[in-house]
Amino acid sequence: MVNWSSLNTVFLDMDGTLLDLHFDNHFWLEHLPLRYAEQHNLAPQEAKDRLIPMIMAERGSLNWYCTDYWSERLNLDITALKAEVGERIGYRPHVVEFLQTLKAGRLHSVIVTNCHPDPLALKLERTGLADHVEGIVSSHQFGKAKEDPEFWQDLQNAVPYNPASTLMVDDSLPVLESARRAGIGQCLAILAPDSQQAPRPAHSEIPGIRHFDEILPGLRRQQSLQSAR
């Protein structure tokens, strides 16, 4: 599923890949509509009916992920509201073990996320995730989401890498398809990004896993082979 022997770099999405997407789904689908309803004296369902189409219209763009954009548009402090449910932020299964194994194998591991810097800081504070990787890049640094073809050239300038010897792990198929078009050698989909939802079906062209324990044995075998040489 993953050819570890050909890799030097592993790019990792954060939300839905390393961290449980339940936090973000709960925030956007439940907590934000509740606070929006309170602000505008609406019924909760009425708030959802107003908000969800507004949010979905920005899907795939940088605005979709931008805390500043939604704070201004909705006249709410999105970062502060996210902190209200910050106890829901947490790792997906086997993530820390996987990251530690990557580091032991001397693979260059970098988080490449569409998360805005403000909620990113909240998530790093809650999880200590930064201690387990060599770098973190937010697409907001470039003003382009990962879905944008030009994102990958900007990433190349910021974090030099060889696309052919790079793995991209993400729960978003549009992002993975964008990475493949940019020449990323291997792509892997996360099929169970939200612990409270059923896994997604596998993609016909991009291999997928539910959790990292499915690929840990292969990574460890490759490390053992390297150590034996």
C-alpha positions as CSV (number, residue, x, y, z in Angstrom):
1,M,0.0,0.0,0.0
2,V,2.9,2.3,0.8
3,N,6.4,1.8,-0.7
4,W,8.4,3.1,2.3
5,S,11.7,2.3,0.7
6,S,11.2,5.1,-1.9
7,L,10.3,7.8,0.6
8,N,12.2,10.7,2.1
9,T,9.3,13.0,3.0
10,V,5.8,12.4,4.5
11,F,3.3,15.2,4.3
12,L,0.5,14.8,6.8
13,D,-2.9,16.6,6.9
14,M,-4.0,17.5,10.4
15,D,-7.8,17.5,10.8
16,G,-9.3,14.2,10.0
17,T,-5.8,12.6,9.5
18,L,-3.9,13.2,12.7
19,L,-6.7,14.7,14.8
20,D,-10.2,13.5,15.1
21,L,-12.5,15.4,12.7
22,H,-15.3,15.1,15.2
23,F,-14.2,18.4,16.8
24,D,-14.5,20.3,13.6
25,N,-17.7,18.7,12.5
26,H,-19.3,19.3,15.9
27,F,-18.2,22.9,15.9
28,W,-19.5,23.8,12.4
29,L,-22.6,21.7,12.4
30,E,-23.7,22.0,16.1
31,H,-21.9,24.5,18.3
32,L,-21.6,27.4,15.8
33,P,-25.3,27.2,14.7
34,L,-26.3,27.2,18.4
35,R,-24.3,30.4,19.1
36,Y,-25.5,32.0,15.9
37,A,-29.1,31.2,16.9
38,E,-28.6,32.9,20.2
39,Q,-27.1,36.0,18.6
40,H,-30.0,36.3,16.1
41,N,-32.8,35.0,18.2
42,L,-33.4,32.0,15.9
43,A,-34.5,28.5,16.5
44,P,-31.5,26.1,16.2
45,Q,-32.7,24.4,13.1
46,E,-33.4,27.8,11.5
47,A,-29.8,28.9,12.2
48,K,-28.5,25.7,10.7
49,D,-30.6,26.2,7.6
50,R,-29.1,29.7,7.2
51,L,-25.5,28.8,8.0
52,I,-24.9,25.5,6.3
53,P,-25.5,26.6,2.7
54,M,-23.5,29.7,3.4
55,I,-20.5,27.6,4.6
56,M,-20.9,24.9,1.9
57,A,-20.7,27.6,-0.8
58,E,-17.1,28.3,0.1
59,R,-16.0,24.6,0.1
60,G,-12.6,24.0,-1.5
61,S,-11.6,27.7,-1.2
62,L,-9.4,29.3,1.4
63,N,-12.4,31.1,2.8
64,W,-13.8,27.6,3.8
65,Y,-11.0,27.3,6.3
66,C,-10.4,30.9,7.2
67,T,-11.3,31.9,10.8
68,D,-10.9,35.6,10.0
69,Y,-13.3,35.3,7.1
70,W,-16.1,33.7,9.1
71,S,-15.6,35.9,12.2
72,E,-16.1,38.9,10.0
73,R,-18.9,37.5,8.0
74,L,-20.9,36.2,10.9
75,N,-19.8,38.9,13.4
76,L,-18.7,36.2,15.9
77,D,-15.3,35.4,17.4
78,I,-14.8,32.0,15.8
79,T,-11.6,31.2,17.6
80,A,-13.1,31.9,21.0
81,L,-16.1,29.8,20.1
82,K,-13.9,26.9,19.1
83,A,-12.1,27.2,22.5
84,E,-15.5,26.7,24.2
85,V,-15.6,23.1,22.9
86,G,-11.8,22.6,22.9
87,E,-12.1,19.5,25.1
88,R,-13.3,17.6,22.0
89,I,-9.9,18.1,20.3
90,G,-8.0,14.8,20.3
91,Y,-5.8,12.4,18.3
92,R,-7.1,9.7,16.0
93,P,-6.1,6.1,16.9
94,H,-2.4,5.1,16.7
95,V,-1.3,8.6,15.5
96,V,1.4,9.3,18.2
97,E,2.8,5.8,17.7
98,F,2.9,6.3,13.9
99,L,4.6,9.7,14.2
100,Q,7.2,8.4,16.6
101,T,7.9,5.5,14.2
102,L,8.4,8.0,11.3
103,K,10.8,10.0,13.4
104,A,12.8,6.9,14.4
105,G,13.1,6.0,10.7
106,R,14.5,9.4,9.9
107,L,11.7,10.3,7.5
108,H,11.0,14.0,7.1
109,S,7.5,14.5,8.5
110,V,5.7,17.8,8.0
111,I,2.1,18.7,8.8
112,V,0.5,20.4,5.7
113,T,-2.8,21.8,6.8
114,N,-5.6,24.1,5.6
115,C,-6.2,25.0,9.2
116,H,-6.1,28.7,10.0
117,P,-3.2,29.8,12.3
118,D,-5.6,30.7,15.2
119,P,-7.4,27.3,15.6
120,L,-4.1,25.7,14.7
121,A,-2.5,27.2,17.8
122,L,-5.4,26.0,19.9
123,K,-5.0,22.5,18.6
124,L,-1.3,22.4,19.1
125,E,-1.7,23.7,22.6
126,R,-4.3,21.0,23.4
127,T,-2.3,18.1,21.8
128,G,1.4,18.8,21.8
129,L,1.3,17.7,18.2
130,A,4.2,19.9,17.2
131,D,6.6,17.8,19.3
132,H,6.1,14.8,17.0
133,V,6.8,16.4,13.6
134,E,9.6,18.3,12.0
135,G,7.5,21.1,10.6
136,I,4.1,22.6,10.2
137,V,2.8,24.5,7.2
138,S,-0.6,26.2,7.0
139,S,-1.9,27.0,3.6
140,H,-2.9,30.4,4.9
141,Q,0.9,31.3,4.7
142,F,0.5,31.2,0.9
143,G,-3.0,32.5,0.5
144,K,-4.0,29.3,-1.3
145,A,-5.7,26.1,-0.1
146,K,-4.2,22.7,-0.8
147,E,-6.8,22.2,-3.4
148,D,-5.2,25.0,-5.5
149,P,-2.7,23.6,-8.0
150,E,-0.4,26.6,-7.3
151,F,-0.2,25.6,-3.6
152,W,2.3,22.9,-4.2
153,Q,4.9,25.1,-5.9
154,D,4.6,27.5,-2.9
155,L,5.1,24.5,-0.6
156,Q,8.1,23.5,-2.6
157,N,9.7,26.9,-2.1
158,A,9.0,26.8,1.7
159,V,9.8,23.2,2.3
160,P,12.0,21.8,-0.5
161,Y,11.0,18.3,-1.3
162,N,11.3,15.8,-4.1
163,P,7.7,15.0,-5.2
164,A,8.6,11.5,-6.4
165,S,9.9,10.5,-3.0
166,T,7.0,12.1,-1.0
167,L,3.9,10.6,0.5
168,M,0.8,12.7,1.2
169,V,-1.7,11.5,3.7
170,D,-5.1,13.3,3.9
171,D,-8.8,12.6,4.4
172,S,-9.8,14.9,1.6
173,L,-9.9,13.3,-1.9
174,P,-9.9,16.7,-3.6
175,V,-6.6,17.5,-1.8
176,L,-5.1,14.1,-2.7
177,E,-6.1,14.5,-6.3
178,S,-4.5,17.9,-6.3
179,A,-1.3,16.4,-4.8
180,R,-1.2,13.7,-7.4
181,R,-1.5,16.2,-10.2
182,A,1.4,18.1,-8.7
183,G,3.5,15.0,-9.0
184,I,3.4,13.7,-5.4
185,G,4.7,10.1,-5.7
186,Q,2.3,8.4,-3.3
187,C,-1.0,9.4,-1.8
188,L,-3.0,7.7,1.0
189,A,-6.6,8.5,2.1
190,I,-7.9,8.3,5.6
191,L,-11.3,6.7,5.4
192,A,-12.4,7.2,9.1
193,P,-11.6,10.8,9.9
194,D,-14.5,11.3,12.4
195,S,-14.7,8.9,15.3
196,Q,-18.4,9.5,15.5
197,Q,-19.2,8.6,11.9
198,A,-19.0,5.5,9.8
199,P,-15.9,5.1,7.6
200,R,-16.1,6.4,4.0
201,P,-15.9,4.0,1.1
202,A,-12.5,3.3,-0.5
203,H,-11.5,5.3,-3.6
204,S,-11.0,3.4,-6.8
205,E,-7.6,5.0,-7.5
206,I,-6.2,6.2,-4.2
207,P,-5.5,3.6,-1.6
208,G,-7.0,4.2,1.8
209,I,-6.8,3.1,5.5
210,R,-9.0,3.6,8.5
211,H,-6.2,3.9,11.0
212,F,-2.4,4.1,11.0
213,D,-2.0,0.6,12.6
214,E,-2.7,-0.8,9.1
215,I,0.6,0.6,7.7
216,L,2.8,0.6,10.8
217,P,4.0,-3.0,10.2
218,G,5.3,-2.2,6.8
219,L,7.0,1.0,8.1
220,R,8.7,-1.0,10.8
221,R,9.8,-3.8,8.4
222,Q,11.4,-1.2,6.2
223,Q,13.2,0.3,9.3
224,S,14.4,-3.2,10.2
225,L,15.8,-3.7,6.7
226,Q,17.6,-0.4,6.8
227,S,19.1,-1.2,10.2
228,A,20.3,-4.6,9.0
229,R,22.3,-3.1,6.1
